[in-house]
């Protein structure tokens, strides 16, 4: 195993940031930690990168204990925090040289690892990091995290606030890095990115809700789910929530995702109810559950 986590807990005052977290991550795996802000993702990353001590539990990263072997871990991991944390008054090239020097290497020594990323930022190598666009800052931060050829790469919400094109390019880069044998643990609040991981852990309020492949997690959704639309979305949500047989109601793009408590759900009866409540242009169709649907279902239990 590349990462082993056993019963890790962390509390800030009366707030439990992590509650007996356990998981195993295989060598070379692209593993996603999926959850909203405040779920505990950053706290777990800081513990695994030896920036924070857990209250309870143990963990190993690349075979090293996070407490006893913290110096060794820092040599073998790359960490890209959620907030851009490079030296904004240094140029792109100066930042890369600085981080390479810290780890006793050079840009050219591990150039094969970062070349696919570096060719995109090389035209801006003399620009100060603080003047880069969001996507370019992201690529520079990733290059600095890789400059010493780490065995494990930690990426804490790396695509938050980045445009869709840069997000797509970033995940393509992660796939290429995975092919080089690097274990990647990435956290994200975006459910669509979860489908790009080998396995994912859904986390909420410091607790793991479920761990599995994205496909298996979606298959675990317990009920038939329906797309419902009407002429007044706000009124539709209100009336679905007051329907006697509703199990769950969640806005999902232009539709509402609805599940019913009954095994013998009749869409026609629901449509008649909505019409009597003043709604028009009602359409109800069965759809497939998503990771987001599964997360919301698990979180409400």
C-alpha positions as CSV (number, residue, x, y, z in Angstrom):
1,X,0.0,0.0,0.0
2,X,1.2,3.5,-0.8
3,X,-0.9,5.1,2.0
4,X,-2.5,3.4,5.0
5,X,-4.8,5.3,7.4
6,X,-6.1,3.7,10.6
7,X,-8.6,5.4,12.8
8,X,-7.3,9.0,12.4
9,X,-9.1,11.6,14.5
10,X,-8.6,15.3,14.9
11,X,-10.6,17.8,17.0
12,X,-10.5,21.6,17.1
13,X,-12.1,22.5,20.4
14,X,-15.6,21.0,20.3
15,X,-15.5,20.5,16.5
16,X,-14.6,17.1,15.2
17,X,-12.7,17.7,11.9
18,X,-11.9,13.9,11.5
19,X,-13.7,11.1,13.2
20,X,-11.9,7.7,13.1
21,X,-10.9,7.9,9.4
22,X,-9.5,4.7,7.9
23,X,-8.6,3.9,4.3
24,X,-5.9,2.2,2.1
25,X,-4.6,3.7,-1.1
26,X,-2.7,1.4,-3.6
27,X,0.6,2.2,-5.2
28,X,0.0,4.1,-8.5
29,X,-3.7,4.7,-7.7
30,X,-5.5,8.0,-8.6
31,X,-7.7,8.3,-5.5
32,X,-10.3,11.0,-4.9
33,X,-11.5,12.5,-1.6
34,X,-14.9,13.9,-2.4
35,X,-16.8,16.2,-0.1
36,X,-18.0,19.8,0.5
37,X,-16.1,22.6,2.2
38,X,-15.6,21.8,5.9
39,X,-15.8,18.0,5.4
40,X,-12.3,17.4,6.7
41,X,-10.3,17.0,3.4
42,X,-7.6,19.6,4.1
43,X,-7.1,18.4,7.7
44,X,-6.5,14.9,6.5
45,X,-4.0,16.2,3.8
46,X,-2.1,18.2,6.4
47,X,-1.8,15.2,8.7
48,X,-0.6,12.9,5.9
49,X,2.0,15.5,4.8
50,X,3.2,15.9,8.4
51,X,2.1,19.5,8.8
52,X,-0.4,18.5,11.5
53,X,-0.5,15.9,14.2
54,X,-3.6,13.7,14.7
55,X,-5.2,13.3,18.1
56,X,-5.6,9.6,17.6
57,X,-4.8,6.9,15.1
58,X,-1.8,6.2,12.8
59,X,-0.9,6.4,9.2
60,X,1.9,5.6,6.8
61,X,2.8,7.3,3.5
62,X,5.1,5.5,1.1
63,X,5.9,3.1,4.0
64,X,6.9,5.8,6.4
65,X,5.1,6.6,9.7
66,X,3.7,10.1,9.7
67,X,5.0,10.9,13.2
68,X,8.3,8.9,13.6
69,X,9.4,9.3,9.9
70,X,8.2,12.8,9.2
71,X,11.5,14.0,7.7
72,X,11.6,11.0,5.3
73,X,8.0,11.6,4.2
74,X,8.7,15.2,3.3
75,X,11.4,14.0,0.8
76,X,9.0,11.6,-0.9
77,X,5.8,13.5,-1.2
78,X,4.6,16.5,-3.2
79,X,1.9,18.7,-1.8
80,X,-0.2,21.3,-3.7
81,X,-2.4,23.1,-1.2
82,X,-5.8,24.6,-2.1
83,X,-4.6,28.2,-2.0
84,X,-1.8,29.3,-4.3
85,X,1.2,29.4,-2.0
86,X,4.3,30.0,-4.2
87,X,6.4,33.1,-4.0
88,X,4.3,35.6,-6.0
89,X,7.2,38.1,-6.3
90,X,9.5,35.5,-7.9
91,X,9.2,34.6,-11.6
92,X,8.1,31.2,-12.9
93,X,11.6,30.0,-13.4
94,X,12.8,31.4,-10.1
95,X,10.1,29.5,-8.2
96,X,11.0,26.3,-10.0
97,X,14.7,26.7,-9.3
98,X,14.0,27.6,-5.6
99,X,12.0,24.4,-5.0
100,X,14.4,22.3,-6.9
101,X,17.3,23.6,-4.8
102,X,15.4,22.9,-1.5
103,X,15.2,19.2,-2.5
104,X,18.8,19.0,-3.8
105,X,17.9,18.6,-7.4
106,X,17.6,20.7,-10.6
107,X,14.9,21.4,-13.2
108,X,16.8,19.4,-15.8
109,X,17.3,16.4,-13.6
110,X,13.6,15.6,-13.4
111,X,12.5,17.4,-16.5
112,X,11.0,14.3,-18.0
113,X,8.4,14.3,-15.2
114,X,7.3,17.9,-15.7
115,X,8.0,18.6,-19.4
116,X,4.3,18.1,-20.4
117,X,3.3,20.8,-17.9
118,X,6.4,23.0,-18.3
119,X,6.1,23.5,-22.0
120,X,2.8,25.3,-21.3
121,X,4.2,27.7,-18.8
122,X,7.7,28.2,-20.4
123,X,6.6,31.2,-22.5
124,X,5.9,32.9,-19.2
125,X,9.0,31.8,-17.4
126,X,10.1,35.4,-16.8
127,X,6.7,36.5,-15.5
128,X,6.2,36.9,-11.8
129,X,4.0,34.2,-10.4
130,X,1.5,36.6,-8.9
131,X,0.8,37.9,-12.4
132,X,-0.1,34.5,-13.9
133,X,-3.7,33.5,-14.7
134,X,-5.5,31.0,-12.5
135,X,-4.7,28.1,-14.9
136,X,-1.1,29.0,-15.2
137,X,-0.7,29.3,-11.4
138,X,-2.1,25.8,-11.1
139,X,0.4,24.4,-13.6
140,X,3.3,26.2,-11.9
141,X,2.2,24.9,-8.5
142,X,2.0,21.3,-9.9
143,X,5.4,21.6,-11.4
144,X,6.9,22.7,-8.1
145,X,5.2,19.9,-6.3
146,X,6.8,17.4,-8.8
147,X,10.2,18.9,-9.1
148,X,11.8,16.3,-6.8
149,X,10.0,13.3,-8.3
150,X,7.8,12.4,-5.4
151,X,6.4,8.9,-4.8
152,X,3.0,10.3,-3.6
153,X,1.3,13.5,-4.8
154,X,-1.3,15.3,-2.6
155,X,-3.5,17.8,-4.4
156,X,-6.0,19.7,-2.2
157,X,-8.8,21.0,-4.4
158,X,-6.5,21.9,-7.2
159,X,-9.2,23.0,-9.7
160,X,-11.3,25.2,-7.5
161,X,-11.9,28.5,-9.2
162,X,-10.2,27.4,-12.4
163,X,-12.0,27.6,-15.8
164,X,-13.5,24.4,-17.3
165,X,-10.8,24.1,-20.1
166,X,-8.0,24.3,-17.5
167,X,-9.8,21.8,-15.3
168,X,-10.0,19.3,-18.2
169,X,-6.3,19.9,-19.0
170,X,-5.3,19.4,-15.4
171,X,-7.0,16.0,-15.1
172,X,-5.4,14.9,-18.4
173,X,-2.0,15.8,-16.8
174,X,-2.9,13.7,-13.7
175,X,-3.6,10.7,-15.8
176,X,-0.2,11.0,-17.5
177,X,1.5,11.3,-14.1
178,X,-0.3,8.2,-12.9
179,X,1.2,6.3,-15.8
180,X,4.6,7.2,-14.4
181,X,3.7,5.2,-11.2
182,X,3.0,8.2,-8.9
183,X,0.3,7.7,-6.3
184,X,-2.1,10.6,-6.5
185,X,-4.5,11.6,-3.7
186,X,-6.7,14.5,-4.9
187,X,-9.6,16.2,-3.0
188,X,-12.4,18.0,-4.8
189,X,-15.9,19.4,-4.1
190,X,-16.8,18.7,-7.8
191,X,-18.8,15.5,-8.1
192,X,-18.1,15.3,-11.9
193,X,-14.4,15.0,-11.2
194,X,-15.0,12.0,-8.9
195,X,-15.8,9.9,-12.0
196,X,-12.2,10.4,-13.2
197,X,-10.6,8.7,-10.2
198,X,-9.9,4.9,-9.8
199,X,-11.6,4.9,-6.4
200,X,-13.2,7.6,-4.3
201,X,-14.0,8.2,-0.6
202,X,-17.1,10.3,0.1
203,X,-16.5,12.4,3.2
204,X,-18.9,14.6,5.2
205,X,-18.4,16.2,8.7
206,X,-15.2,14.3,9.2
207,X,-16.7,10.9,8.5
208,X,-16.2,8.5,5.6
209,X,-19.6,7.8,4.0
210,X,-18.5,5.2,1.5
211,X,-15.4,4.0,-0.4
212,X,-15.5,2.3,-3.7
213,X,-15.0,2.9,-7.5
214,X,-17.2,5.7,-8.9
215,X,-19.2,3.1,-10.9
216,X,-19.9,0.9,-7.9
217,X,-20.9,3.8,-5.7
218,X,-23.5,4.9,-8.3
219,X,-24.9,1.4,-8.5
220,X,-25.4,1.4,-4.7
221,X,-28.1,4.1,-5.1
222,X,-31.1,2.4,-3.4
223,X,-34.1,3.8,-5.3
224,X,-35.4,4.7,-8.8
225,X,-34.7,8.3,-9.5
226,X,-36.7,10.7,-11.7
227,X,-36.1,14.0,-13.5
228,X,-39.0,16.3,-13.0
229,X,-39.6,19.7,-14.6
230,X,-42.4,22.2,-14.7
231,X,-43.1,25.8,-15.6
232,X,-42.2,27.1,-12.1
233,X,-39.1,25.5,-10.6
234,X,-39.4,27.2,-7.2
235,X,-43.1,26.1,-6.8
236,X,-42.2,22.6,-8.1
237,X,-39.6,22.1,-5.3
238,X,-42.0,23.4,-2.7
239,X,-44.9,21.1,-3.7
240,X,-42.6,18.0,-4.1
241,X,-41.3,18.6,-0.6
242,X,-44.8,18.6,0.8
243,X,-45.9,15.5,-1.2
244,X,-46.8,12.8,1.3
245,X,-44.8,10.1,-0.4
246,X,-41.6,11.9,-1.3
247,X,-38.3,10.4,-0.1
248,X,-35.9,13.0,-1.5
249,X,-36.0,16.2,-3.6
250,X,-32.8,17.8,-4.9
251,X,-32.3,20.5,-7.6
252,X,-30.2,19.2,-10.4
253,X,-29.5,21.6,-13.2
254,X,-32.7,22.4,-15.0
255,X,-34.5,19.5,-13.4
256,X,-35.4,18.2,-9.9
257,X,-34.2,14.8,-8.9
258,X,-37.0,13.0,-7.1
259,X,-37.3,9.7,-5.3
260,X,-40.4,8.2,-3.8
261,X,-40.9,6.2,-0.6
262,X,-43.1,3.6,-2.3
263,X,-42.0,0.6,-4.2
264,X,-45.0,1.0,-6.6
265,X,-44.5,4.7,-7.5
266,X,-46.9,5.9,-10.1
267,X,-45.6,9.0,-12.0
268,X,-49.1,9.7,-13.3
269,X,-50.5,10.2,-9.7
270,X,-47.6,12.6,-8.9
271,X,-48.3,14.6,-12.1
272,X,-52.0,14.8,-11.2
273,X,-51.0,16.1,-7.7
274,X,-48.7,18.7,-9.1
275,X,-51.4,19.9,-11.6
276,X,-53.9,20.4,-8.8
277,X,-51.3,22.6,-7.1
278,X,-51.2,24.9,-10.0
279,X,-48.1,23.7,-12.0
280,X,-48.1,23.3,-15.8
281,X,-45.9,21.7,-18.5
282,X,-45.0,18.9,-16.1
283,X,-42.7,16.1,-17.4
284,X,-41.5,13.2,-15.3
285,X,-38.9,10.7,-16.7
286,X,-36.7,8.1,-15.1
287,X,-33.0,8.8,-15.0
288,X,-29.7,7.4,-13.8
289,X,-28.3,8.3,-10.4
290,X,-25.1,10.2,-10.2
291,X,-22.3,10.3,-7.6
292,X,-23.9,13.6,-6.4
293,X,-27.2,11.8,-5.8
294,X,-25.5,9.0,-3.9
295,X,-23.6,11.5,-1.8
296,X,-26.7,13.4,-0.9
297,X,-28.5,10.2,0.0
298,X,-25.7,9.0,2.2
299,X,-25.3,12.4,3.9
300,X,-28.9,12.5,5.0
301,X,-28.8,9.2,6.7
